[in-house]
């Protein structure tokens, strides 16, 4: 008895070259599609993260300006709107730090009005820096525009940031602009 060593004779047949090439082509297209999808998802994630961080910077600047503007006795804005100076009362010592007007303080106990400090907001490069004399702190670092102007009893502030990701890299995106009106203390109104 003779035995055949051929796999075809035993019913063991492999894949033909055409079948292997078609399978490789289909798998290649699936891999390209997955890669494009993952890259688009990653880009979207980074764009969302960048937008959220820049928006947080904008809100932080507005919150600081609101807080200082409510207690400011004097407000001065530079000609170009990039520097804002506010005179605010220094925080009083003790547990209760009431910033009462001078005439009321004299009626209540003859105390002198609290000392003031000057708080300066400056836009330099892409940063907004808050300097209150004791500390100099960067409160925003992603802004492309910061302008302020006095309008009666309000301080109008316009903020914008550049998109890191998107169709127009390095340009301002309309959704990234913010305008805020800070109501000033009555004593700060000339």
ABEGO torsion letter per residue (X at the ends): XBBBABAAAAGBBBBBAAAAAAAAAAAAAAAAAAAAAAAAAAAAAAAAAAAAAAAAAAAAAAAAAAAAAAABABBBBBAAGABBBBBBBBBBBEABBBBBBAAAAAAAAGBBBBBBBBBBBBBBEABBBBBAGABBBBABAABABBBBBBBEABBBBBBBBBBABEABBGBBBAAABBBBBBBBBAAABX
